[in-house]
Amino acid sequence: MTTFFTSDTHFGDPRILRIDRRPFADLAAHDAALVEAWNATVGPDDEVWHLGDFALGPEPERVAALLAALAGRKHLIIGNNDGPGTLRAAGWVSVGHYAEIEVEGRRLVLCHYAFRTWNGLGRGAINLHGHSHGRLTPIPRQYDVGIDAQGLHPIGLDRILASRRGKGAAKARRTAAETSAKLARKSAEPSV
């Protein structure tokens, strides 16, 4: 079992294509590409912590269908755009505003929002967050795990930590950009 993290998928949210300039022809292509990227990365026994803003706009039945289509055991850290349909959807192992977990021997503090300080900061704890869509300058031991910062698919802790280390950071950014472009091109191709 691998533990993955992601945030700010904004399934069904028409604003996301315009505000964050995600490279998709329409919202259906956006949502389909995110599901494909997720399932290409996450296995059925893997765990995914979604740090908020899962979906905004779709009816509760569509939210439930999206959640069911995604592989893995899914936890939701509530974001400011997660409405009742997202919070009540069957398929979440847990739903909360905040969590502290340990992965690969590292203590992690999870919230939709970035913190200025957090529990365990002085003892090496790491803050994983979303919300800022890659626009916030991080402080040490703080990482934005949202798809606009890390790529369309959930990512593991090793990739998160490497995302700001010299050549590893440049490679992570290139890989995220290439994956996004590939899925956007694929979604723009006519169906046969």
matplotlib code that plots the C-alpha trace (Angstrom):
import matplotlib.pyplot as plt

x = [0.0, 1.2, -0.1, -0.8, -1.8, -3.6, -5.9, -7.9, -9.3, -12.4, -14.4, -17.4, -16.3, -16.6, -14.4, -11.3, -10.6, -10.6, -9.1, -6.3, -5.9, -6.1, -5.4, -8.7, -11.2, -14.1, -15.0, -15.9, -12.4, -10.9, -12.8, -12.1, -8.3, -8.2, -9.9, -7.6, -4.4, -5.6, -6.3, -3.1, -1.3, -3.4, -4.1, -7.2, -5.3, -3.5, -4.6, -5.3, -5.6, -7.5, -6.8, -9.9, -11.9, -12.8, -15.8, -18.0, -21.1, -22.1, -25.2, -24.6, -25.1, -22.4, -20.0, -20.7, -20.1, -16.8, -15.7, -16.6, -14.6, -11.4, -9.2, -8.0, -9.1, -10.0, -9.8, -11.1, -9.7, -12.5, -11.8, -13.7, -15.4, -16.6, -20.3, -22.8, -22.8, -19.1, -19.1, -22.0, -20.8, -20.3, -16.8, -14.8, -13.0, -12.8, -13.9, -12.4, -10.9, -7.5, -5.4, -2.1, -0.7, 2.7, 3.9, 7.3, 8.4, 7.5, 4.9, 2.5, 0.0, -2.7, -5.1, -6.7, -5.0, -1.3, -0.2, 2.3, 3.1, 1.8, 2.0, 5.4, 7.1, 10.0, 10.3, 10.4, 6.7, 5.7, 2.6, 0.8, -1.9, -3.9, -6.0, -3.2, -3.1, 0.7, 0.8, 2.0, 5.7, 6.2, 8.1, 10.5, 8.7, 5.5, 4.3, 1.3, 0.0, -2.7, -2.8, -1.8, 1.4, 2.3, 0.5, -2.8, -2.3, -2.0, 1.7, 3.6, 5.6, 8.9, 7.9, 6.5, 9.8, 11.8, 9.7, 11.9, 15.3, 17.5, 17.3, 14.6, 12.4, 13.0, 12.3, 9.1, 7.8, 8.6, 6.9, 3.8, 3.7, 4.3, 1.6, -0.9, -0.2, -0.4, -3.8, -5.1, -4.1, -5.7, -8.9, -9.1, -8.8, -12.1, -13.7, -13.6]
y = [0.0, 3.5, 6.7, 9.5, 13.1, 15.6, 18.7, 21.1, 18.8, 21.0, 18.3, 19.9, 23.5, 25.6, 28.4, 26.2, 26.2, 30.0, 30.9, 28.4, 28.1, 24.4, 23.2, 21.4, 22.2, 21.8, 20.6, 17.1, 16.7, 18.1, 15.7, 12.7, 13.5, 13.8, 10.5, 8.8, 10.3, 9.3, 5.7, 5.4, 6.2, 4.8, 1.1, -0.3, -0.8, 2.5, 5.4, 8.9, 12.0, 14.6, 18.0, 19.7, 21.3, 17.9, 19.1, 22.2, 22.3, 18.7, 17.2, 14.8, 11.8, 13.0, 13.6, 10.0, 8.6, 10.5, 9.3, 5.7, 5.9, 6.8, 4.0, 3.6, 4.3, 8.0, 10.5, 14.1, 17.1, 19.6, 22.6, 25.9, 24.6, 21.2, 21.4, 19.0, 16.7, 16.1, 15.8, 13.2, 11.2, 7.5, 6.4, 8.6, 6.6, 9.8, 13.4, 16.2, 19.6, 18.5, 15.4, 14.4, 11.2, 9.4, 8.2, 6.7, 7.6, 11.3, 13.2, 15.1, 17.8, 17.9, 20.8, 22.5, 25.7, 26.4, 27.2, 29.8, 27.4, 23.9, 21.2, 19.5, 22.1, 22.3, 18.5, 18.1, 17.7, 18.6, 20.6, 19.4, 21.7, 22.8, 25.9, 28.1, 26.5, 26.7, 30.5, 30.6, 30.8, 28.0, 28.1, 25.2, 21.8, 23.1, 21.7, 22.5, 19.1, 20.5, 19.5, 23.0, 22.7, 19.0, 17.7, 16.0, 12.8, 12.1, 12.0, 10.1, 11.7, 11.0, 13.0, 15.8, 16.1, 16.0, 18.7, 21.4, 19.8, 21.1, 18.9, 16.9, 20.0, 20.9, 17.3, 17.1, 20.4, 19.1, 15.7, 17.5, 19.8, 17.0, 14.8, 17.7, 18.6, 14.9, 14.4, 17.8, 16.7, 13.3, 14.9, 17.2, 14.3, 13.3, 10.1, 7.2]
z = [0.0, -0.9, 0.5, -2.0, -1.7, -3.9, -3.7, -5.6, -8.3, -8.6, -10.4, -12.1, -11.3, -14.5, -13.0, -12.8, -16.6, -16.6, -13.2, -13.3, -17.0, -17.0, -20.6, -21.4, -24.1, -21.6, -18.2, -19.3, -20.7, -17.5, -15.3, -17.5, -17.6, -13.8, -13.3, -15.9, -14.3, -10.8, -11.8, -13.7, -10.4, -7.6, -7.0, -5.3, -2.0, -2.0, 0.3, -1.0, 1.1, -0.8, 0.8, -0.2, -3.0, -4.5, -6.5, -6.8, -8.9, -9.8, -8.3, -5.4, -7.7, -10.0, -7.0, -5.8, -9.3, -9.6, -6.2, -7.0, -10.3, -8.4, -7.2, -3.6, -0.1, -0.1, 2.8, 2.5, 4.3, 3.8, 1.5, 1.2, -2.0, -0.7, -0.4, 1.2, -1.8, -1.5, 2.3, 2.4, -0.6, 0.1, -0.5, 1.8, 4.5, 6.6, 6.3, 8.5, 8.5, 9.8, 10.3, 11.7, 10.3, 9.9, 6.5, 5.9, 9.4, 8.9, 10.8, 8.5, 9.3, 6.7, 6.1, 3.1, 4.1, 4.5, 8.0, 9.2, 12.1, 12.9, 15.6, 15.6, 13.3, 15.7, 15.7, 11.9, 11.1, 7.6, 6.5, 3.4, 2.1, -1.0, -1.6, -3.1, -6.5, -6.6, -6.0, -2.4, -1.6, 0.8, 4.0, 5.0, 5.5, 3.8, 0.5, -1.7, -3.0, -5.3, -8.9, -10.1, -8.1, -8.4, -11.5, -12.4, -10.4, -6.7, -5.6, -3.0, -0.2, -1.9, -4.9, -2.7, -0.8, -4.1, -5.7, -4.1, -4.3, -7.2, -10.3, -8.7, -8.5, -12.1, -13.2, -11.1, -12.6, -16.2, -15.5, -14.1, -17.1, -19.6, -18.0, -18.1, -21.7, -22.8, -21.1, -22.5, -26.0, -25.5, -24.3, -27.3, -29.8, -31.4, -30.1, -32.6]

ax = plt.figure().add_subplot(projection="3d")
ax.plot(x, y, z, "-o")
ax.set_aspect("equal")
plt.show()
